[in-house]
Each structure stands twice: as C-alpha cells, then as structure tokens.
C-alpha cells in the first residue's frame, strides 16, 4: 500500500472519531435571572480591579 493511500485511510477513519470528540454533552448550566448575571459580572469586575 502506498503512503498516500495509508494517509487517506487514516483520515477517513479519523474523521468520525474527531467528530465524536467534538460532539460532547454540553456543560450543565444554571438558570440565572438577568439580575443575578449582572450582579455576578459586577462582582468579577470588582475582584479584577482589586487585583490590579
């Protein structure tokens, strides 16, 4: 088997494996109200400013 056939077969069989790795379950997210999100962002901004 020539090298280009081997590379082609590896690419053909590697594509579904790569797609399976990308297609993961999404991370669980909490249900936050807009006010909670805003408050958390303000907290993070204050922390980053305090650190310098």
C-alpha positions as CSV (number, residue, x, y, z in Angstrom):
1,X,0.0,0.0,0.0
2,X,1.4,3.4,-0.9
3,X,1.8,6.1,1.7
4,X,-0.9,8.3,0.2
5,X,-3.5,5.5,0.5
6,X,-2.5,5.0,4.1
7,X,-2.9,8.7,4.9
8,X,-6.2,8.7,3.1
9,X,-7.5,5.7,5.1
10,X,-6.3,7.2,8.3
11,X,-8.1,10.5,7.5
12,X,-11.2,8.6,6.5
13,X,-11.3,6.7,9.8
14,X,-10.1,9.5,11.9
15,X,-12.9,11.9,10.9
16,X,-15.7,10.1,12.7
17,X,-13.5,9.8,15.8
18,X,-12.8,13.6,15.8
19,X,-16.5,14.4,15.3
20,X,-17.4,12.2,18.3
21,X,-14.9,14.0,20.5
22,X,-16.3,17.4,19.4
23,X,-19.9,16.4,19.9
24,X,-19.9,16.2,23.7
25,X,-22.7,16.8,26.1
26,X,-22.9,20.5,26.9
27,X,-21.9,21.5,30.3
28,X,-24.7,21.9,32.8
29,X,-25.8,25.5,33.2
30,X,-27.8,27.1,36.0
31,X,-30.9,29.0,35.4
32,X,-30.0,32.6,36.3
33,X,-32.1,35.7,36.2
34,X,-30.7,38.7,34.4
35,X,-30.2,40.4,37.7
36,X,-28.1,37.5,39.0
37,X,-25.9,37.6,35.9
38,X,-25.4,41.3,36.2
39,X,-24.6,41.1,39.9
40,X,-22.0,38.3,39.2
41,X,-20.4,40.3,36.5
42,X,-20.1,43.3,38.8
43,X,-18.5,41.1,41.5
44,X,-16.0,39.8,39.0
45,X,-15.1,43.3,37.8
46,X,-14.6,44.5,41.3
47,X,-12.3,41.5,42.0
48,X,-10.2,42.1,38.9
49,X,-9.8,45.8,39.7
50,X,-8.8,44.9,43.3
51,X,-6.1,42.6,42.0
52,X,-4.6,45.3,39.8
